[in-house]
Amino acid sequence: MEEAFLVALSLGLILLAFRLILSHFLPLLLNLRASPKGSFGWPLVGETLSFLSPHRSNTLGSFLEDHISRYGKVFKSHLFCTPTVVSCDQELNHFILQNEEKLFQCSYPKPIHGILGKFSMIVVVGESHKRLRNLALTLVTTIKSNPGYINDIERIAIHVIDSWKDKGGSVIFCEEAKKARARIFVTVKGIIEERRRISGGGSTKKGDFLDVLLSLKYLTEEEKVSFVLDALLGGYETTSLLMSMAVYFLGHSPPSLEKLKSEHQRIRANKEKDEYLNLEDYKKMDFTQHVINEALRCGNIVKFVHRKAIKDVRFKGHLIPSGWKVLPVLSAVHLDPILHESALQFNPWRWEGQNQAACKKLAPFGGGPRLCPGSELAKVETAVFLHNLVLKFRWRQEGEDMPMAYPYVEFPRGLPLQVEPIT
């Protein structure tokens, strides 16, 4: 009797265990069958190393080329230690970016949180992101409301360019920017504490944006410091890299450079010798905008963004299972030969007559609720810089160098140039 009971109990436990295993793994197996085609690669690490393999930023790289040819523009993989759907499809990318916090959510790997900080606008989600983004939009609006902000930008550009005359004709155009976040955090926090000490801790003075930031009660101290870091790192590094892209591609396209120079000569011809640019001058820089758009398309400063599905999503017959990472690859759309004729060629004229606000073929600043709030400022700064550069200097690249995706884009040698003043 006892033996029969133990046998029955054992069979019951086996059946229960089997049922639990099925309930856990069956949905995964069904998801694997219904999810896009693809491969998971090695255990744990998956295909991450191959995906992150360095390549020229104006190419897709061997990983994407191989997988698109084998599985199509939407495929599954195992990246960053999790099952992933990779999208190189224009419509799906747009769908993902537009459905932030509805179907998808920002989901950067934990090491990125450590580098940028857990309160960085890049990694936070939900209400925290909305608060910080609204603050960023306020900062941009504050800057653009100042009628002299283009003058301030041009003064800086002139100072940088004029300093080249004392450097013997050789410059490293994009010095690699290394900022140790922990050190900057302490420095910025010290500045905030000093400002508070001077103001007595209770001042409502709003002389500059830092005073506005300090007066906000709905942000913690850490969020305020993190916001300043985001503004410094995002605004400085991204814009300087965009300028570098424009200079690099213009240097390899003499017709584009001549057309750009002619546009700025016409603008300068209607101004006094030392008169600064204004908003009306900027609005006349049509070809300059084409150059900037093309530099963004070819340079691919941001190759992809990290998202995850917060519920099962079906799109174009593909199932994206809840909890899976989703990577919209922006560069794949930018370099798609179906969307862009001669896609690997730098050709600013391709943007003539295009409505950039509604163009899904170009998304260098992301999209949806996470569209970069400083995108227009970056274009203004680049346009003003190019205006002064093409009218004051000739340049040629010194030796081999090219933008490489590691996946973060940089010039390995810093883009060394030989520069010569135009007399």
For each residue, the residues with C-beta under 8 A, 3 or more apart:
1: 4 5
2: 5 6
3: 6 7
4: 1 7 8
5: 1 2 8 9
6: 2 3 9 10
7: 3 4 10 11
8: 4 5 11 12
9: 5 6 12 13
10: 6 7 13 14
11: 7 8 14 15
12: 8 9 15 16
13: 9 10 16 17
14: 10 11 17 18
15: 11 12 18 19
16: 12 13 19 20
17: 13 14 20 21
18: 14 15 21 22
19: 15 16 22 23
20: 16 17 23 24
21: 17 18 24 25
22: 18 19 25 26
23: 19 20 26 27
24: 20 21 27 28
25: 21 22 28 29
26: 22 23 29 30
27: 23 24 30 31
28: 24 25 31 32
29: 25 26 32 33
30: 26 27 33 34
31: 27 28 34 35 319 321 324
32: 28 29 35 76
33: 29 30
34: 30 31 319 321
35: 31 32 38 76 83 85 318 319 320 321 324
36: 71 72 74 75 76 85 318 319
37: 70 71 72 75 76
38: 35 67 71 75 76 77 86
39: 47 76 77
40: 46 47 76 77 78 83
41: 45 46 47 50 77 78
42: 45 46 47
43: 46
44: 81
45: 41 42 48 49 78 81
46: 40 41 42 43 77 78 79 81 84
47: 39 40 41 42 50 51 63 77 78 79
48: 45 51 52 78 79 80 81
49: 45 52 53
50: 41 47 53 62 63
51: 47 48 63 77 79
52: 48 49 406 407
53: 49 50 61 62 63
54: 404 405 406
55: 59 60 61 62 404 405
56: 59 61 402 403 404 405
57: 298 299 300 301 303 331 403 404 405 409
58: 298 299 300 335 344 346 403
59: 55 56 335 344
60: 55 64 65 68 331 332 335
61: 53 55 56 64 65 405
62: 50 53 55 65 66
63: 47 50 51 53 66 67
64: 60 61 67 68 86 88 329 332
65: 60 61 62 68 69
66: 62 63 69 70
67: 38 63 64 70 71 75 77 86
68: 60 64 65 71 72 73 75 88 332
69: 65 66
70: 37 66 67 75
71: 36 37 38 67 68 74 75 76
72: 36 37 68 75
73: 68 87 88 89 92 332
74: 36 71 85 86 87 88 89 92 316 318
75: 36 37 38 67 68 70 71 72 85 86
76: 32 35 36 37 38 39 40 71 83 84 85 86
77: 38 39 40 41 46 47 51 67 84 86
78: 40 41 45 46 47 48 81 82 83 84
79: 46 47 48 51 82 84 86 325 327
80: 48 84 109 306 325
81: 44 45 46 48 78 109
82: 78 79 324 325
83: 35 40 76 78 321 324 325
84: 46 76 77 78 79 80 324 325 326 327
85: 35 36 74 75 76 309 318 320 324 325 326 327
86: 38 64 67 74 75 76 77 79 327 329
87: 73 74 92 93 96 326 327 328 329
88: 64 68 73 74 93 329 332 333 336
89: 73 74 92 93 316 333
90: 93 94 333 336 339 360 361
91: 94 95 316 360
92: 73 74 87 89 95 96 315 316 318 328
93: 87 88 89 90 96 97 328 329 330 333 360 363
94: 90 91 97 98 360 363 367
95: 91 92 98 99 315
96: 87 92 93 99 103 104 307 326 328
97: 93 94 100 305 328 363 366 367 368 370
98: 94 95 367 368
99: 95 96 102 103 104 368
100: 97 104 105 106 307 368 369 370
101: 104 105 125 126 369
102: 99
103: 96 99 309 310 311 313
104: 96 99 100 101 307 308 309 310 313 326
105: 100 101 125 307 308 310
106: 100 122 123 124 125 129 305 306 307 370
107: 306 307 308 325
108: 112 113 122 123 306
109: 80 81 112 113 306
110: 113 114
111: 114 115
112: 108 109 115 116 122 123 306
113: 108 109 110 116 117 118 120 123
114: 110 111 117
115: 111 112 181
116: 112 113 120 122 123 181 226 229 230
117: 113 114 120 123 181 185 222 226 229
118: 113 123 124
119: 124 128 132 220 222 223 226 227
120: 113 116 117 123 124 226 229 230
121: 124 129 132 133 136 226 227 230
122: 106 108 112 116 230 234
123: 106 108 112 113 116 117 118 120
124: 106 118 119 120 121 128 129 132
125: 101 105 106 128 129
126: 101 129 130
127: 130 131
128: 119 124 125 131 132 223
129: 106 121 124 125 126 132 133 369 370
130: 126 127 133 134 369
131: 127 128 134 135 218 219 223
132: 119 121 124 128 129 135 136 219 223 227 230
133: 121 129 130 136 137 369 370 373
134: 130 131 137 138
135: 131 132 138 139 213 216 219 227
136: 121 132 133 139 140 227 230 231 373 374
137: 133 134 140 141 373
138: 134 135 141 142 212
139: 135 136 142 143 209 231 373
140: 136 137 143 144 373 374 376 377
141: 137 138 144 145
142: 138 139 145 146 209 212
143: 139 140 146 149 377
144: 140 141 149 376 377
145: 141 142
146: 142 143 149 152
147: 279
148: 151 152
149: 143 144 146 152 153
150: 153 154 276 277 278 279 281 282 380 384
151: 148 154 155 276 277 278
152: 146 148 149 155 156
153: 149 150 156 157 380 381 384
154: 150 151 157 158 276 277 384 387 388
155: 151 152 158 159 276
156: 152 153 159 160
157: 153 154 160 161 381 384 385 387 388 389
158: 154 155 161 162 388
159: 155 156 162 163
160: 156 157 163 164 385
161: 157 158 164 385 388 389 392 393
162: 158 159 165 392
163: 159 160 166 167
164: 160 161 167 171 393 419 421
165: 162 421
166: 163
167: 163 164 170 171 419
168:
169: 418 419 420
170: 167 398 416 417 418 419
171: 164 167 416 417 419
172: 175 413 414 415 416 417
173: 244 247 411 414 415 416 417
174: 240 241 243 244 410 411 414 415
175: 172 414
176: 410 414
177: 236 237 240
178:
179: 183 184 232 233
180: 183 184
181: 115 116 117 184 185 229
182: 185 186
183: 179 180 186 187
184: 179 180 181 187 188 229 232
185: 117 181 182 188 189 225 229
186: 182 183 189 190
187: 183 184 190 191
188: 184 185 191 192 225 228 229
189: 185 186 192 193 221 225
190: 186 187 193 194
191: 187 188 194 195 210
192: 188 189 195 196 210 214 221 224 225 228
193: 189 190 196 197
194: 190 191 197 198
195: 191 192 198 199 210 211 214
196: 192 193 199 201 214
197: 193 194 200 201
198: 194 195
199: 195 196 202 203 205 211 214
200: 197 203
201: 196 197
202: 199
203: 199 200 211
204: 215
205: 199 211
206: 211 212 215
207: 211
208: 211 212
209: 139 142 212 213
210: 191 192 195 213 214 228
211: 195 199 203 205 206 207 208 214 215
212: 138 142 206 208 209 215 216
213: 135 209 210 216 219 224 227 228
214: 192 195 196 199 210 211 224
215: 204 206 211 212
216: 135 212 213 219 224
217:
218: 131
219: 131 132 135 213 216 223 224 227
220: 119 223 224
221: 189 192 224 225
222: 117 119 225 226
223: 119 128 131 132 219 220 226 227
224: 192 213 214 216 219 220 221 227 228
225: 185 188 189 192 221 222 228 229
226: 116 117 119 120 121 222 223 229 230
227: 119 121 132 135 136 213 219 223 224 230 231
228: 188 192 210 213 224 225 231 232
229: 116 117 120 181 184 185 188 225 226 232 233
230: 116 120 121 122 132 136 226 227 233 234
231: 136 139 227 228 234 235
232: 179 184 228 229 235 236
233: 179 229 230 236 237
234: 122 230 231 237 238 372 374
235: 231 232 238 239 374 377 378
236: 177 232 233 239 240
237: 177 233 234 240 241
238: 234 235 241 242 301 372 378
239: 235 236 242 243 377 378 381 382
240: 174 177 236 237 243 244
241: 174 237 238 244 245 299 301 409 410
242: 238 239 245 246 292 295 296 299 301 378 382
243: 174 239 240 246 247 381 382 385 386
244: 173 174 240 241 247 248 403 411 415
245: 241 242 248 249 295 296 298 299 301 403
246: 242 243 249 250 291 292 295 382 386
247: 173 243 244 250 251 389 395 415 417
248: 244 245 251 252 299 397 401 402 403 411 415
249: 245 246 252 253 256 291 294 295 298 299 346
250: 246 247 253 256 257 260 291
251: 247 248 257 395 396 397 417
252: 248 249 346
253: 249 250 256 257 346
254: 257 258
255: 258 259
256: 249 250 253 259 260 291 346 347 348
257: 250 251 253 254 260 261 390
258: 254 255 261 262
259: 255 256 262 263 287 348
260: 250 256 257 263 264 287 288 291 348 386 390
261: 257 258 264 265 390 391
262: 258 259 265 266
263: 259 260 266 267 284 285 286 287 288
264: 260 261 267 268 285 288 386 387 390 391
265: 261 262 268 269 391
266: 262 263 269 270 284
267: 263 264 270 271 277 281 284 285 387
268: 264 265 271 387 391
269: 265 266
270: 266 267
271: 267 268 275 277 281
272: 275
273:
274:
275: 271 272
276: 150 151 154 155
277: 150 151 154 267 271 281 282 384 387
278: 150 151 281 282
279: 147 150 282 283
280: 283 284
281: 150 267 271 277 278 284 285
282: 150 277 278 279 285 380 383 384
283: 279 280
284: 263 266 267 280 281
285: 263 264 267 281 282 288 289 383 387
286: 263 289 290
287: 259 260 263 290 291 348
288: 260 263 264 285 291 292 383 386 387
289: 285 286 292 293 351 356 379 383
290: 286 287 293 294 348 349 350 351 352
291: 246 249 250 256 260 287 288 294 295 348 386
292: 242 246 288 289 295 296 379 382 383
293: 289 290 296 297 348 351 356 362
294: 249 290 291 297 298 346 347 348 350 351
295: 242 245 246 249 291 292 298 299 346
296: 242 245 292 293 299 300 301 334 362 364
297: 293 294 300 334 335 340 362 364
298: 57 58 245 249 294 295 334 344 346
299: 57 58 241 242 245 248 249 295 296 403 409
300: 57 58 296 297 303 330 331 334 335 364 405 409
301: 57 238 241 242 245 296 364 409
302: 305 330 364 365 366
303: 57 300 329 330 331 405 407 409
304: 327 328 329 330 331 407
305: 97 106 302 327 328 330 366 370
306: 80 106 107 108 109 112 325 327
307: 96 100 104 105 106 107 325 326 327 328
308: 104 105 107 323 324 325 326
309: 85 103 104 312 313 320 321 322 323 324 326
310: 103 104 105 322
311: 103 322
312: 309 319 320 321 322
313: 103 104 309 319 320 322
314: 317 318 319 320
315: 92 95 318 320
316: 74 89 91 92
317: 314
318: 35 36 74 85 92 314 315
319: 31 34 35 36 312 313 314
320: 35 85 309 312 313 314 315 324 326
321: 31 34 35 83 309 312 324
322: 309 310 311 312 313
323: 308 309
324: 31 35 82 83 84 85 308 309 320 321
325: 79 80 82 83 84 85 107 306 307 308
326: 84 85 87 96 104 307 308 309 320
327: 79 84 85 86 87 304 305 306 307
328: 87 92 93 96 97 304 305 307
329: 64 86 87 88 93 303 304 332 333
330: 93 300 302 303 304 305 333 334 363 364 366
331: 57 60 300 303 304 334 335 405
332: 60 64 68 73 88 329 335 336
333: 88 89 90 93 329 330 336 339 360 361 363
334: 296 297 298 300 330 331 340 343 361 362 363 364
335: 58 59 60 297 300 331 332 340 343 344
336: 88 90 332 333 339 340 343
337: 340 341 342 343
338:
339: 90 333 336 343 361
340: 297 334 335 336 337 343 350 361
341: 337 350
342: 337 345 347
343: 334 335 336 337 339 340
344: 58 59 298 335
345: 342
346: 58 249 252 253 256 294 295 298
347: 256 294 342 350
348: 256 259 260 287 290 291 293 294 351
349: 290 352
350: 290 294 340 341 347 354
351: 289 290 293 294 348 354 356
352: 290 349
353:
354: 350 351 359
355: 358 359
356: 289 293 351 359 362
357:
358: 355
359: 354 355 356 362
360: 90 91 93 94 333 363
361: 90 333 334 339 340
362: 293 296 297 334 356 359
363: 93 94 97 330 333 334 360 366 367
364: 296 297 300 301 302 330 334
365: 302 371 372 375
366: 97 302 305 330 363 370 371 372
367: 94 97 98 363 370 371
368: 97 98 99 100 371
369: 100 101 129 130 133
370: 97 100 106 129 133 305 366 367
371: 365 366 367 368 375
372: 234 238 365 366 375 378
373: 133 136 137 139 140
374: 136 140 234 235 377 378
375: 365 371 372 378 379
376: 140 144 379 380
377: 140 143 144 235 239 374 380 381
378: 235 238 239 242 372 374 375 381 382
379: 289 292 375 376 382 383
380: 150 153 282 376 377 383 384
381: 153 157 239 243 377 378 384 385
382: 239 242 243 246 292 378 379 385 386
383: 282 285 288 289 292 379 380 386 387
384: 150 153 154 157 277 282 380 381 387 388
385: 157 160 161 243 381 382 388 389
386: 243 246 260 264 288 291 382 383 389 390
387: 154 157 264 267 268 277 285 288 383 384 390 391
388: 154 157 158 161 384 385 391 392
389: 157 161 247 385 386 392 393 395
390: 257 260 261 264 386 387 393
391: 261 264 265 268 387 388 422
392: 161 162 388 389 421 422
393: 161 164 389 390 419 420 421 422
394: 419 420 422
395: 247 251 389 417 418 419 420
396: 251 417 418
397: 248 251 401 415 416 417 418
398: 170 416 417 418
399: 413 416
400: 413
401: 248 397 411 412 413 414 415 416
402: 56 248 411 412
403: 56 57 58 244 245 248 299 409 410 411
404: 54 55 56 57 409 410 411 412
405: 54 55 56 57 61 300 303 331 408 409
406: 52 54 409 410
407: 52 303 304
408: 405
409: 57 241 299 300 301 303 403 404 405 406
410: 174 176 241 403 404 406
411: 173 174 244 248 401 402 403 404 414 415
412: 401 402 404
413: 172 399 400 401 416
414: 172 173 174 175 176 401 411
415: 172 173 174 244 247 248 397 401 411
416: 170 171 172 173 397 398 399 401 413
417: 170 171 172 173 247 251 395 396 397 398
418: 169 170 395 396 397 398
419: 164 167 169 170 171 393 394 395
420: 169 393 394 395
421: 164 165 392 393
422: 391 392 393 394
423:
